[in-house]
Amino acid sequence: MLSYSIKRLLMLIPVLLGMTIIVFLIIHAIPGNPALTILGTKATPEAIRNLDRSLGLDQPLYVQYFTYLKNILSGNLGTSIQDNTPIASEIWPHLAATIELSFVAMVIAVVVGINAGIISAWKQNSAFDYVAMIVALVGVSMPIFWLGLLEQWAFSVKLNWLPSIGQTDIVTTVQPITNLYLIDTLLEGQIGQFWMVLRHLILPAVALATIPTAIIARMTRSSMLEVLKSDYIRTAKAKGEHMFWIVYKYALKNAFIPILTVIGLQTGMLLGGAILTETIFGWPGIGLYVYNAIQYRDYPVIQSGILVISFIFVMVNFVVDLLYGLFDPRIKYR
């Protein structure tokens, strides 16, 4: 397994290199000039040229790319054009906020999606099966921004149960230790703050989890239906095993490979797709960070944000590849 892991890691190098090229080219294809955005429309051509020169934007594109690549390899993500601060120092708090939101959303998606799919397959053609699959279809089809606005209207404006925006209350500050606020409040022993942070997480996490939950539920149902028709399941039933144990102990393990693949893909999609949810709920994650940078044509921030998300996506799928063997011993690492 060690040699397989090393081979897979080496194979990721050209993938990551290709990612840097694609991200770089896409960012520089965005219309607009960062210098003009910073200086304003009344800036003189000379002032714009001077700022372009100081930012290195007057260099040929390939020179800018190799400078960018050299900085990344040395651990330097560059400096924000907008506020002239090192990106490496300000990206982690935003990334931590997105990881926390995505993690809670994925926990919801996995727990609800897998169990809904299992029960639907177990109780095929029952009322629960029909309702669950209709809800899953609606969940897949529903735009996140619309669901987010609907949640805010229902649970914040009408019922006043949950906060509509932000990671914390305006008057409450959490002492950052890891910048994962749920963990930080527990480390500080602040149960009241933990509950406050959790309340702020619920609405954006549910909105973000909707599509992955629906996809996981549909995949789980499909995979479980196939496994439940197997001979060994019929044998287990003939031996008088309780159906609960047959489903959760035997069938789920053998049906889990395609579900695991979907979970891996959806985890990456959550990180990349959090930008809409973070914008709607004012969540200070990396999606909102990149969105604000786009408005100022802050190339280094946009590149670094997308690159970090892409890197996490690749690593998540790498871990999923390694986990396949745990659920199916027939899979050999070569």
Order of alpha helices (4+ residues) and beta strands (2+ residues): alpha-alpha-alpha-alpha-alpha-alpha-alpha-alpha-alpha-alpha-alpha-alpha-alpha
